[in-house]
């Protein structure tokens, strides 16, 4: 069974830092791109960042580029998000999400851009 | 950045009725669009990918259509468990964006 366990959230002052973790199990972790998606309280979803299965390729939303760094440790089946220079507008529930695997008559494929499993989320609050 | 606009913001329907949700993109995303369902306190659930393909274990009452800039999610006959918020998402060039959501309420 696929499981994603998000952790590391908390209360931090503006300008501070926090590192989120996502512990994965139940699938071949290094075969899948992973993403972070956040949701501000009472608001919609916002994609934050993604990383390829090998960790060699990363992507960021413009709103976090230069402040956040995504990484992964495939030996520990764990995804990370290092968040620096935090702002009030970064306050949100942060989910890790797994790239979507599907199969059809011609074989099985992975869509790194869609997400079939999500963590339970970890809440980040940026406030003085 | 491609902006996705969902309408209506809220859809008030009864069980058994048909729901039609719209998602419009600010520029063409070809068929690179997904739909998710989110219930209160839970993570989103993937329903539809590449505009019209149902994900595994998604009931046949959910269907997606469209291409280019205009997309539709249809729920043919609402079940009580379908009352939730629905989001569309596009994947152009690794600048992924979500729509603002449509709440389907009783």
gemmi code that builds the backbone of each chain (N, CA, C; Angstrom):
import gemmi

chains = {
    "A": [
        ("UNK", (0.848, -1.204, 0.000), (0.000, 0.000, 0.000), (0.879, 1.248, 0.000)),
        ("UNK", (0.583, 2.144, -0.914), (1.339, 3.402, -0.986), (0.995, 4.276, 0.218)),
        ("UNK", (2.034, 4.772, 0.873), (1.838, 5.719, 1.975), (2.833, 6.861, 1.851)),
        ("UNK", (2.358, 8.069, 2.102), (3.190, 9.268, 2.143), (2.907, 9.964, 3.461)),
        ("UNK", (3.949, 10.174, 4.253), (3.780, 10.757, 5.577), (4.538, 12.078, 5.647)),
        ("UNK", (3.771, 13.174, 5.656), (4.366, 14.514, 5.701), (4.656, 14.912, 7.142)),
        ("UNK", (5.764, 15.630, 7.333), (6.098, 16.115, 8.669), (6.991, 17.347, 8.554)),
        ("UNK", (7.212, 18.011, 9.701), (8.142, 19.123, 9.750), (7.505, 20.498, 9.808)),
        ("UNK", (6.199, 20.574, 9.687), (5.536, 21.872, 9.742), (5.563, 22.466, 11.135)),
        ("UNK", (5.164, 23.721, 11.232), (5.124, 24.391, 12.528), (4.986, 25.885, 12.373)),
        ("UNK", (5.135, 26.588, 13.485), (5.058, 28.046, 13.514), (6.457, 28.626, 13.373)),
        ("UNK", (6.627, 29.546, 12.445), (7.925, 30.167, 12.223), (7.713, 31.653, 11.962)),
        ("UNK", (8.678, 32.446, 12.370), (8.586, 33.894, 12.162), (8.918, 34.259, 10.716)),
        ("UNK", (8.382, 35.375, 10.248), (8.756, 35.847, 8.901), (10.264, 35.967, 8.777)),
        ("UNK", (10.777, 35.500, 7.635), (12.213, 35.485, 7.412), (12.898, 34.222, 7.883)),
        ("UNK", (12.172, 33.379, 8.600), (12.745, 32.150, 9.136), (12.782, 31.019, 8.135)),
        ("UNK", (13.234, 29.858, 8.616), (13.400, 28.673, 7.769), (12.722, 27.473, 8.397)),
        ("UNK", (12.422, 26.512, 7.537), (11.792, 25.263, 7.971), (12.107, 24.204, 6.930)),
        ("UNK", (12.262, 22.955, 7.367), (12.453, 21.864, 6.415), (11.335, 20.850, 6.586)),
        ("UNK", (10.627, 20.600, 5.506), (9.571, 19.590, 5.499), (10.129, 18.269, 5.004)),
        ("UNK", (9.534, 17.177, 5.484), (9.907, 15.841, 5.032), (8.668, 15.069, 4.621)),
        ("UNK", (8.866, 14.114, 3.724), (7.785, 13.227, 3.296), (8.382, 11.828, 3.199)),
        ("UNK", (7.973, 10.958, 4.108), (8.464, 9.581, 4.118), (7.543, 8.716, 3.272)),
        ("UNK", (8.116, 8.051, 2.281), (7.331, 7.268, 1.331), (7.527, 5.775, 1.555)),
        ("UNK", (6.478, 5.009, 1.294), (6.565, 3.560, 1.376), (5.530, 2.938, 0.456)),
        ("UNK", (5.747, 1.671, 0.108), (4.772, 0.946, -0.691), (4.957, 1.049, -2.189)),
        ("UNK", (6.019, 1.711, -2.641), (6.295, 1.798, -4.073), (7.791, 2.024, -4.273)),
        ("UNK", (8.252, 1.862, -5.500), (9.669, 2.049, -5.826), (9.942, 3.539, -5.925)),
        ("UNK", (10.385, 4.109, -4.837), (10.455, 5.571, -4.676), (11.247, 6.236, -5.791)),
        ("UNK", (12.408, 5.702, -6.150), (13.267, 6.392, -7.114), (12.767, 6.289, -8.550)),
        ("UNK", (11.651, 5.615, -8.768), (11.064, 5.526, -10.106), (10.050, 6.630, -10.380)),
        ("UNK", (9.786, 7.458, -9.382), (8.702, 8.426, -9.517), (9.167, 9.846, -9.204)),
        ("UNK", (8.769, 10.778, -10.074), (8.888, 12.187, -9.717), (7.942, 12.464, -8.551)),
        ("UNK", (8.328, 13.415, -7.734), (7.519, 13.809, -6.583), (7.351, 15.323, -6.582)),
        ("UNK", (6.265, 15.775, -6.020), (5.991, 17.212, -5.944), (5.534, 17.608, -4.547)),
        ("UNK", (5.623, 18.913, -4.288), (4.975, 19.534, -3.136), (3.866, 20.438, -3.658)),
        ("UNK", (2.711, 20.343, -3.046), (1.550, 21.174, -3.371), (1.042, 21.763, -2.057)),
        ("UNK", (0.689, 23.033, -2.056), (0.228, 23.639, -0.811), (-1.179, 24.194, -0.954)),
        ("UNK", (-1.804, 24.411, 0.194), (-3.170, 24.921, 0.232), (-3.294, 25.861, 1.418)),
        ("UNK", (-3.405, 27.142, 1.140), (-3.621, 28.120, 2.200), (-4.982, 27.866, 2.849)),
        ("UNK", (-5.134, 28.234, 4.106), (-6.388, 27.956, 4.825), (-7.610, 28.475, 4.079)),
        ("UNK", (-8.547, 27.591, 3.772), (-9.779, 27.960, 3.092), (-9.624, 28.314, 1.629)),
        ("UNK", (-8.443, 28.049, 1.067), (-8.163, 28.428, -0.322), (-7.952, 27.205, -1.214)),
        ("UNK", (-7.574, 27.461, -2.452), (-7.354, 26.396, -3.417), (-5.945, 25.829, -3.363)),
        ("UNK", (-5.652, 24.985, -4.346), (-4.375, 24.280, -4.410), (-3.360, 25.076, -5.218)),
        ("UNK", (-2.108, 25.020, -4.788), (-1.011, 25.679, -5.494), (0.176, 24.718, -5.567)),
        ("UNK", (0.592, 24.374, -6.781), (1.794, 23.565, -6.946), (3.010, 24.392, -6.549)),
        ("UNK", (3.947, 23.774, -5.830), (5.121, 24.483, -5.310), (6.396, 24.064, -6.032)),
        ("UNK", (6.644, 22.757, -6.110), (7.922, 22.294, -6.628), (7.823, 20.825, -6.995)),
        ("UNK", (8.740, 20.387, -7.872), (8.799, 18.990, -8.276), (10.245, 18.571, -8.453)),
        ("UNK", (10.473, 17.265, -8.336), (11.815, 16.712, -8.513), (11.685, 15.376, -9.230)),
        ("UNK", (12.605, 15.105, -10.147), (12.588, 13.846, -10.883), (12.959, 12.686, -9.958)),
        ("UNK", (12.756, 11.475, -10.444), (13.034, 10.293, -9.649), (14.487, 10.182, -9.196)),
        ("UNK", (15.391, 10.588, -10.067), (16.821, 10.528, -9.735), (17.275, 11.707, -8.894)),
        ("UNK", (16.465, 12.757, -8.883), (16.839, 13.988, -8.189), (17.615, 14.953, -9.060)),
        ("UNK", (17.869, 14.573, -10.302), (18.696, 15.390, -11.158), (18.000, 16.584, -11.796)),
        ("UNK", (16.691, 16.612, -11.724), (15.924, 17.698, -12.334), (14.914, 18.236, -11.332)),
        ("UNK", (14.891, 19.550, -11.188), (13.955, 20.174, -10.250), (13.219, 21.316, -10.934)),
        ("UNK", (12.031, 21.620, -10.412), (11.189, 22.681, -10.961), (10.509, 23.408, -9.814)),
        ("UNK", (10.282, 24.715, -10.009), (9.693, 25.526, -8.946), (8.641, 26.477, -9.490)),
        ("UNK", (7.649, 26.754, -8.668), (6.730, 27.843, -8.964), (7.475, 29.158, -8.799)),
        ("UNK", (7.088, 30.158, -9.570), (7.763, 31.455, -9.495), (7.670, 32.042, -8.081)),
        ("UNK", (6.590, 31.737, -7.373), (6.369, 32.318, -6.046), (7.371, 31.850, -4.998)),
        ("UNK", (8.072, 30.740, -5.276), (9.017, 30.208, -4.279), (10.430, 30.076, -4.814)),
        ("UNK", (10.612, 30.331, -6.095), (11.936, 30.152, -6.698), (12.953, 31.045, -6.012)),
        ("UNK", (14.092, 30.459, -5.671), (15.148, 31.195, -4.992), (15.038, 31.163, -3.477)),
        ("UNK", (13.890, 30.711, -2.968), (13.695, 30.631, -1.503), (13.544, 29.194, -1.033)),
        ("UNK", (12.933, 28.368, -1.863), (12.680, 26.964, -1.489), (13.603, 26.062, -2.307)),
        ("UNK", (13.981, 24.926, -1.701), (14.787, 23.924, -2.400), (14.192, 22.543, -2.149)),
        ("UNK", (13.890, 21.850, -3.233), (13.385, 20.488, -3.129), (14.546, 19.520, -3.289)),
        ("UNK", (14.491, 18.427, -2.553), (15.530, 17.409, -2.671), (14.942, 16.066, -2.254)),
        ("UNK", (15.696, 15.012, -2.465), (15.239, 13.689, -2.078), (16.433, 12.826, -1.720)),
        ("UNK", (16.191, 11.875, -0.826), (17.201, 10.877, -0.464), (16.583, 9.518, -0.798)),
        ("UNK", (16.956, 8.985, -1.948), (16.341, 7.735, -2.394), (16.745, 6.548, -1.523)),
        ("UNK", (17.857, 6.646, -0.820), (18.255, 5.568, 0.086), (17.355, 5.520, 1.321)),
        ("UNK", (16.709, 6.652, 1.618), (15.816, 6.734, 2.787), (14.349, 6.860, 2.371)),
        ("UNK", (14.089, 6.814, 1.063), (12.711, 6.965, 0.553), (12.039, 8.209, 1.114)),
        ("UNK", (12.774, 9.299, 1.091), (12.274, 10.526, 1.711), (12.454, 11.724, 0.792)),
        ("UNK", (11.423, 12.537, 0.739), (11.397, 13.789, -0.015), (11.494, 14.940, 0.972)),
        ("UNK", (12.162, 16.019, 0.566), (12.344, 17.183, 1.438), (11.940, 18.474, 0.731)),
        ("UNK", (11.605, 19.461, 1.555), (11.446, 20.823, 1.048), (12.070, 21.768, 2.060)),
        ("UNK", (13.181, 22.359, 1.675), (13.835, 23.366, 2.514), (13.244, 24.718, 2.165)),
        ("UNK", (12.675, 25.371, 3.162), (12.001, 26.641, 2.939), (12.740, 27.736, 3.714)),
        ("UNK", (13.277, 28.702, 2.991), (13.988, 29.829, 3.592), (13.251, 31.125, 3.305)),
        ("UNK", (13.612, 32.178, 4.033), (13.022, 33.512, 3.828), (11.505, 33.434, 3.777)),
        ("UNK", (10.944, 32.759, 4.748), (9.500, 32.525, 4.745), (8.718, 33.816, 4.937)),
        ("UNK", (7.573, 33.865, 4.269), (6.691, 35.026, 4.294), (5.309, 34.606, 4.816)),
        ("UNK", (4.522, 35.569, 5.213), (3.172, 35.272, 5.703), (2.357, 34.523, 4.650)),
        ("UNK", (2.575, 34.878, 3.394), (1.802, 34.240, 2.308), (2.221, 32.797, 2.039)),
        ("UNK", (3.252, 32.310, 2.694), (3.635, 30.899, 2.595), (2.846, 30.027, 3.580)),
        ("UNK", (2.057, 30.663, 4.435), (1.233, 29.916, 5.388), (0.261, 29.016, 4.640)),
        ("UNK", (0.336, 27.720, 4.898), (-0.485, 26.756, 4.155), (-0.278, 25.360, 4.718)),
        ("UNK", (-1.145, 24.468, 4.280), (-0.960, 23.040, 4.487), (-0.160, 22.536, 3.290)),
        ("UNK", (0.968, 21.902, 3.570), (1.851, 21.431, 2.503), (1.690, 19.918, 2.346)),
        ("UNK", (1.374, 19.508, 1.114), (1.229, 18.097, 0.789), (2.392, 17.655, -0.098)),
        ("UNK", (2.921, 16.453, 0.150), (3.747, 15.841, -0.880), (2.832, 14.982, -1.747)),
        ("UNK", (3.200, 14.823, -3.001), (2.345, 14.113, -3.948), (3.201, 13.311, -4.916)),
        ("UNK", (2.731, 12.140, -5.248), (3.463, 11.195, -6.088), (2.982, 11.283, -7.537)),
        ("UNK", (3.935, 11.198, -8.458), (3.591, 11.146, -9.871), (2.680, 9.965, -10.169)),
        ("UNK", (1.820, 10.145, -11.134), (0.736, 9.214, -11.439), (1.181, 8.118, -12.404)),
        ("UNK", (0.990, 6.867, -11.998), (1.292, 5.730, -12.854), (0.002, 5.167, -13.408)),
        ("UNK", (-0.012, 4.929, -14.708), (-1.199, 4.325, -15.302), (-0.781, 3.285, -16.329)),
        ("UNK", (-1.692, 2.394, -16.619), (-1.438, 1.320, -17.585), (-2.548, 1.295, -18.612)),
        ("UNK", (-2.163, 1.043, -19.870), (-3.158, 0.802, -20.911), (-2.722, -0.422, -21.713)),
        ("UNK", (-3.346, -0.610, -22.842), (-3.095, -1.834, -23.612), (-1.660, -1.935, -24.106)),
        ("UNK", (-0.974, -0.787, -24.171), (0.379, -0.821, -24.710), (1.461, -0.820, -23.636)),
        ("UNK", (1.080, -0.719, -22.394), (2.066, -0.768, -21.331), (1.730, 0.146, -20.161)),
        ("UNK", (2.681, 0.324, -19.272), (2.500, 1.177, -18.095), (3.426, 2.386, -18.193)),
        ("UNK", (2.916, 3.515, -17.738), (3.637, 4.770, -17.890), (3.499, 5.598, -16.625)),
        ("UNK", (4.366, 6.574, -16.488), (4.269, 7.499, -15.361), (4.092, 8.918, -15.886)),
        ("UNK", (3.059, 9.563, -15.378), (2.840, 10.987, -15.653), (3.391, 11.750, -14.449)),
        ("UNK", (4.526, 12.416, -14.562), (5.057, 13.108, -13.394), (4.240, 14.322, -12.995)),
        ("UNK", (3.366, 14.773, -13.911), (2.667, 16.048, -13.703), (1.322, 15.909, -13.013)),
        ("UNK", (0.805, 14.694, -12.941), (-0.445, 14.456, -12.242), (-0.127, 13.623, -11.008)),
        ("UNK", (-1.044, 13.646, -10.012), (-0.709, 13.081, -8.704), (-1.772, 12.099, -8.233)),
        ("UNK", (-1.342, 10.848, -8.025), (-2.315, 9.834, -7.643), (-2.320, 9.507, -6.155)),
        ("UNK", (-1.255, 9.844, -5.453), (-1.223, 9.669, -4.010), (-0.670, 10.940, -3.380)),
        ("UNK", (-1.287, 11.280, -2.243), (-0.916, 12.492, -1.523), (-0.662, 12.153, -0.053)),
        ("UNK", (0.214, 12.931, 0.575), (0.365, 12.818, 2.015), (-0.833, 13.435, 2.727)),
        ("UNK", (-0.778, 13.397, 4.035), (-1.884, 13.959, 4.823), (-1.732, 15.467, 5.018)),
        ("UNK", (-0.557, 15.969, 4.657), (-0.297, 17.400, 4.787), (0.354, 17.749, 6.114)),
        ("UNK", (1.187, 18.795, 6.083), (1.806, 19.336, 7.295), (1.637, 20.849, 7.253)),
        ("UNK", (1.183, 21.419, 8.352), (0.807, 22.827, 8.383), (1.993, 23.722, 8.711)),
        ("UNK", (2.203, 24.698, 7.846), (3.235, 25.713, 8.055), (2.546, 27.047, 8.312)),
        ("UNK", (2.867, 27.657, 9.434), (2.306, 28.961, 9.782), (3.441, 29.962, 9.944)),
        ("UNK", (3.400, 31.016, 9.147), (4.427, 32.047, 9.199), (3.805, 33.290, 9.829)),
        ("UNK", (4.230, 33.584, 11.045), (3.631, 34.692, 11.776), (4.569, 35.138, 12.888)),
        ("UNK", (4.528, 36.419, 13.193), (5.316, 36.943, 14.302), (4.501, 36.923, 15.589)),
    ],
    "B": [
        ("UNK", (2.423, 32.330, -17.170), (1.700, 31.305, -16.410), (0.301, 31.136, -16.979)),
        ("UNK", (-0.085, 29.880, -17.138), (-1.426, 29.604, -17.643), (-2.415, 29.665, -16.481)),
        ("UNK", (-3.446, 30.483, -16.654), (-4.479, 30.634, -15.624), (-5.673, 29.760, -15.992)),
        ("UNK", (-6.138, 28.998, -15.009), (-7.326, 28.173, -15.184), (-8.479, 28.799, -14.411)),
        ("UNK", (-9.576, 29.041, -15.118), (-10.747, 29.655, -14.498), (-11.882, 28.636, -14.464)),
        ("UNK", (-12.334, 28.321, -13.258), (-13.397, 27.345, -13.105), (-14.733, 28.033, -12.842)),
        ("UNK", (-15.782, 27.468, -13.429), (-17.120, 27.994, -13.208), (-18.139, 26.851, -13.194)),
        ("UNK", (-19.236, 27.059, -12.424), (-19.410, 28.161, -11.479), (-18.563, 27.942, -10.233)),
        ("UNK", (-18.513, 28.914, -9.353), (-17.788, 28.748, -8.104), (-18.503, 27.744, -7.202)),
        ("UNK", (-19.823, 27.798, -7.226), (-20.633, 26.885, -6.432), (-21.769, 26.357, -7.288)),
        ("UNK", (-22.041, 25.074, -7.144), (-23.111, 24.417, -7.880), (-24.013, 23.729, -6.852)),
        ("UNK", (-25.259, 24.160, -6.768), (-26.200, 23.592, -5.799), (-27.141, 22.634, -6.518)),
        ("UNK", (-27.020, 21.346, -6.182), (-27.784, 20.312, -6.857), (-28.277, 19.290, -5.848)),
        ("UNK", (-29.117, 18.400, -6.320), (-29.647, 17.320, -5.476), (-29.085, 15.987, -5.942)),
        ("UNK", (-29.025, 15.000, -5.053), (-28.612, 13.656, -5.475), (-29.454, 13.176, -6.654)),
        ("UNK", (-28.776, 12.532, -7.601), (-29.441, 12.047, -8.797), (-29.384, 13.018, -9.971)),
        ("UNK", (-29.096, 14.265, -9.694), (-29.002, 15.260, -10.768), (-27.648, 15.179, -11.471)),
        ("UNK", (-27.589, 15.804, -12.643), (-26.366, 15.852, -13.434), (-25.607, 17.123, -13.086)),
        ("UNK", (-24.278, 16.997, -12.914), (-23.432, 18.151, -12.622), (-22.499, 18.392, -13.803)),
        ("UNK", (-22.413, 19.645, -14.218), (-21.510, 20.024, -15.304), (-20.612, 21.146, -14.815)),
        ("UNK", (-19.313, 20.852, -14.720), (-18.320, 21.801, -14.228), (-17.418, 22.220, -15.381)),
        ("UNK", (-17.066, 23.505, -15.405), (-16.270, 24.038, -16.496), (-14.906, 24.501, -16.016)),
        ("UNK", (-13.915, 24.351, -16.883), (-12.551, 24.831, -16.636), (-12.053, 25.432, -17.938)),
        ("UNK", (-11.672, 26.707, -17.884), (-11.189, 27.399, -19.078), (-9.754, 27.842, -18.852)),
        ("UNK", (-8.882, 27.547, -19.812), (-7.465, 27.919, -19.732), (-7.197, 29.208, -20.492)),
        ("UNK", (-6.242, 29.993, -19.985), (-5.928, 31.275, -20.611), (-5.191, 31.118, -21.931)),
        ("UNK", (-4.632, 29.938, -22.179), (-4.066, 29.577, -23.485), (-4.148, 28.068, -23.614)),
        ("UNK", (-3.929, 27.584, -24.807), (-4.131, 26.164, -25.054), (-3.200, 25.293, -24.208)),
        ("UNK", (-3.807, 24.244, -23.622), (-3.028, 23.231, -22.907), (-3.167, 21.887, -23.617)),
        ("UNK", (-3.601, 21.907, -24.875), (-3.935, 20.711, -25.665), (-4.878, 19.838, -24.832)),
        ("UNK", (-4.484, 18.620, -24.479), (-5.345, 17.802, -23.625), (-4.708, 17.535, -22.262)),
        ("UNK", (-3.721, 18.363, -21.885), (-2.948, 18.128, -20.657), (-3.652, 18.696, -19.440)),
        ("UNK", (-4.765, 18.105, -19.099), (-5.575, 18.613, -17.992), (-6.108, 17.473, -17.150)),
        ("UNK", (-6.097, 17.696, -15.835), (-6.603, 16.707, -14.887), (-7.684, 17.336, -14.018)),
        ("UNK", (-8.490, 16.471, -13.437), (-9.523, 16.893, -12.480), (-9.312, 16.127, -11.171)),
        ("UNK", (-9.473, 16.841, -10.062), (-9.365, 16.257, -8.728), (-10.626, 16.572, -7.930)),
        ("UNK", (-10.914, 15.700, -6.995), (-11.994, 15.901, -6.032), (-11.365, 16.058, -4.650)),
        ("UNK", (-11.832, 17.022, -3.880), (-11.334, 17.163, -2.507), (-12.497, 17.308, -1.544)),
        ("UNK", (-12.509, 16.479, -0.527), (-13.497, 16.557, 0.542), (-12.867, 17.219, 1.762)),
        ("UNK", (-13.665, 17.819, 2.627), (-13.113, 18.550, 3.784), (-12.179, 17.697, 4.627)),
        ("UNK", (-11.001, 18.262, 4.932), (-10.041, 17.580, 5.789), (-9.243, 16.482, 5.116)),
        ("UNK", (-9.453, 16.277, 3.828), (-8.748, 15.217, 3.104), (-7.919, 15.780, 1.968)),
        ("UNK", (-6.936, 14.985, 1.529), (-6.135, 15.356, 0.376), (-6.955, 15.175, -0.902)),
        ("UNK", (-6.575, 15.862, -1.965), (-7.264, 15.676, -3.241), (-7.131, 14.249, -3.770)),
        ("UNK", (-8.087, 13.900, -4.627), (-8.126, 12.574, -5.254), (-8.192, 12.773, -6.756)),
        ("UNK", (-7.310, 12.111, -7.495), (-7.292, 12.226, -8.948), (-8.476, 11.501, -9.549)),
        ("UNK", (-9.231, 12.212, -10.387), (-10.396, 11.624, -11.063), (-10.120, 11.350, -12.536)),
        ("UNK", (-9.643, 12.390, -13.224), (-9.502, 12.375, -14.679), (-8.104, 12.888, -15.034)),
        ("UNK", (-7.447, 12.248, -16.009), (-6.177, 12.748, -16.519), (-6.235, 12.843, -18.035)),
        ("UNK", (-5.355, 13.697, -18.559), (-5.346, 13.952, -20.009), (-6.760, 14.216, -20.540)),
        ("UNK", (-7.462, 15.036, -19.813), (-8.773, 15.594, -20.175), (-9.944, 14.624, -20.118)),
        ("UNK", (-9.731, 13.360, -20.505), (-10.896, 12.485, -20.649), (-10.700, 11.058, -20.143)),
        ("UNK", (-9.559, 10.770, -19.555), (-9.284, 9.404, -19.081), (-9.537, 9.285, -17.586)),
        ("UNK", (-10.387, 8.331, -17.223), (-10.646, 8.130, -15.796), (-9.468, 7.415, -15.149)),
        ("UNK", (-9.094, 7.866, -13.962), (-8.071, 7.172, -13.190), (-8.659, 5.866, -12.647)),
        ("UNK", (-7.775, 5.010, -12.168), (-8.205, 3.706, -11.668), (-9.221, 3.854, -10.541)),
        ("UNK", (-10.236, 3.006, -10.563), (-11.255, 2.916, -9.508), (-12.181, 4.124, -9.448)),
        ("UNK", (-12.160, 4.971, -10.442), (-13.093, 6.104, -10.487), (-14.377, 5.646, -11.175)),
        ("UNK", (-15.510, 5.882, -10.550), (-16.778, 5.402, -11.126), (-17.066, 6.004, -12.502)),
        ("UNK", (-17.790, 5.253, -13.290), (-18.083, 5.663, -14.669), (-18.988, 6.882, -14.744)),
        ("UNK", (-19.633, 7.266, -13.646), (-20.487, 8.468, -13.686), (-19.659, 9.751, -13.844)),
        ("UNK", (-18.347, 9.659, -13.605), (-17.446, 10.797, -13.821), (-16.887, 10.731, -15.244)),
        ("UNK", (-17.006, 11.813, -15.979), (-16.406, 11.857, -17.309), (-15.845, 13.242, -17.580)),
        ("UNK", (-14.778, 13.265, -18.374), (-14.159, 14.519, -18.744), (-14.123, 14.680, -20.245)),
        ("UNK", (-14.185, 15.934, -20.683), (-14.121, 16.205, -22.117), (-13.454, 17.549, -22.342)),
        ("UNK", (-13.124, 17.792, -23.611), (-12.551, 19.067, -23.983), (-11.112, 18.961, -24.445)),
        ("UNK", (-10.639, 20.042, -25.036), (-9.249, 20.158, -25.462), (-8.973, 21.619, -25.764)),
        ("UNK", (-7.686, 21.965, -25.814), (-7.338, 23.352, -26.084), (-7.524, 24.228, -24.854)),
        ("UNK", (-8.590, 24.996, -24.824), (-8.813, 25.910, -23.710), (-10.084, 25.635, -22.903)),
        ("UNK", (-10.964, 24.790, -23.405), (-12.247, 24.579, -22.732), (-12.454, 23.116, -22.372)),
        ("UNK", (-12.708, 22.895, -21.077), (-12.830, 21.545, -20.548), (-14.057, 21.435, -19.658)),
        ("UNK", (-14.583, 20.226, -19.591), (-15.771, 19.972, -18.784), (-15.619, 18.678, -18.007)),
        ("UNK", (-16.013, 18.733, -16.736), (-16.161, 17.518, -15.925), (-17.660, 17.324, -15.720)),
        ("UNK", (-18.130, 16.141, -16.065), (-19.549, 15.822, -15.899), (-19.707, 14.678, -14.911)),
        ("UNK", (-20.627, 14.867, -13.980), (-21.028, 13.782, -13.077), (-22.465, 13.460, -13.472)),
        ("UNK", (-22.668, 12.287, -14.027), (-23.941, 12.007, -14.705), (-25.133, 11.951, -13.741)),
        ("UNK", (-24.921, 11.412, -12.555), (-25.985, 11.311, -11.564), (-25.339, 11.370, -10.180)),
        ("UNK", (-25.516, 12.486, -9.503), (-24.800, 12.730, -8.254), (-25.178, 11.729, -7.160)),
        ("UNK", (-24.144, 11.155, -6.565), (-24.300, 10.341, -5.370), (-23.988, 11.212, -4.146)),
        ("UNK", (-24.491, 10.845, -2.974), (-24.233, 11.668, -1.771), (-22.752, 11.924, -1.521)),
        ("UNK", (-21.897, 10.958, -1.859), (-20.454, 11.111, -1.609), (-19.762, 12.028, -2.624)),
        ("UNK", (-20.481, 12.493, -3.640), (-19.876, 13.341, -4.668), (-19.885, 14.824, -4.298)),
        ("UNK", (-20.550, 15.167, -3.202), (-20.602, 16.580, -2.822), (-19.251, 16.950, -2.203)),
        ("UNK", (-18.546, 17.827, -2.905), (-17.129, 18.101, -2.604), (-16.693, 19.299, -3.445)),
        ("UNK", (-15.409, 19.623, -3.355), (-14.821, 20.657, -4.210), (-14.008, 19.968, -5.305)),
        ("UNK", (-14.110, 20.486, -6.517), (-13.426, 19.913, -7.672), (-12.465, 20.946, -8.260)),
        ("UNK", (-11.244, 20.472, -8.551), (-10.210, 21.335, -9.114), (-9.736, 20.774, -10.449)),
        ("UNK", (-9.485, 21.661, -11.398), (-8.774, 21.255, -12.607), (-7.313, 21.661, -12.453)),
        ("UNK", (-6.437, 21.002, -13.207), (-4.999, 21.251, -13.137), (-4.387, 21.032, -14.504)),
        ("UNK", (-3.489, 21.948, -14.906), (-2.792, 21.771, -16.179), (-1.312, 21.599, -15.915)),
        ("UNK", (-0.584, 21.090, -16.928), (0.809, 20.714, -16.720), (1.747, 21.292, -17.770)),
        ("UNK", (1.535, 22.472, -18.224), (2.334, 23.006, -19.300), (3.741, 23.361, -18.851)),
        ("UNK", (4.728, 22.709, -19.462), (6.129, 23.087, -19.276), (6.561, 23.205, -17.827)),
        ("UNK", (6.089, 22.319, -16.989), (6.465, 22.301, -15.580), (6.146, 23.607, -14.843)),
        ("UNK", (5.159, 24.317, -15.313), (4.576, 25.410, -14.542), (3.130, 24.989, -14.303)),
        ("UNK", (2.990, 24.082, -13.350), (1.680, 23.495, -13.096), (0.786, 24.508, -12.399)),
        ("UNK", (-0.456, 24.574, -12.797), (-1.396, 25.451, -12.119), (-2.728, 24.729, -11.919)),
        ("UNK", (-3.428, 25.150, -10.868), (-4.754, 24.640, -10.551), (-5.784, 25.751, -10.759)),
        ("UNK", (-6.992, 25.337, -11.061), (-8.094, 26.277, -11.068), (-8.519, 26.605, -9.641)),
        ("UNK", (-9.394, 27.576, -9.499), (-9.820, 28.020, -8.181), (-10.813, 27.102, -7.488)),
        ("UNK", (-11.358, 26.138, -8.231), (-12.260, 25.146, -7.646), (-13.727, 25.453, -7.856)),
        ("UNK", (-14.510, 24.385, -7.939), (-15.978, 24.471, -7.946), (-16.494, 23.618, -6.799)),
        ("UNK", (-17.295, 24.219, -5.948), (-17.896, 23.482, -4.847), (-19.249, 22.957, -5.292)),
        ("UNK", (-19.422, 21.649, -5.210), (-20.709, 21.036, -5.513), (-21.394, 20.755, -4.180)),
        ("UNK", (-22.466, 21.472, -3.922), (-23.146, 21.345, -2.644), (-24.583, 20.862, -2.816)),
        ("UNK", (-25.092, 20.310, -1.743), (-26.479, 19.833, -1.773), (-27.425, 21.019, -1.656)),
    ],
}
model = gemmi.Model(1)
for chain_id, residues in chains.items():
    chain = gemmi.Chain(chain_id)
    for i, (resn, *xyz) in enumerate(residues, 1):
        res = gemmi.Residue()
        res.name, res.seqid = resn, gemmi.SeqId(i, " ")
        for name, pos in zip(("N", "CA", "C"), xyz):
            atom = gemmi.Atom()
            atom.name, atom.element = name, gemmi.Element(name[0])
            atom.pos, atom.b_iso = gemmi.Position(*pos), 0.0
            res.add_atom(atom)
        chain.add_residue(res)
    model.add_chain(chain)
structure = gemmi.Structure()
structure.add_model(model)
structure.setup_entities()
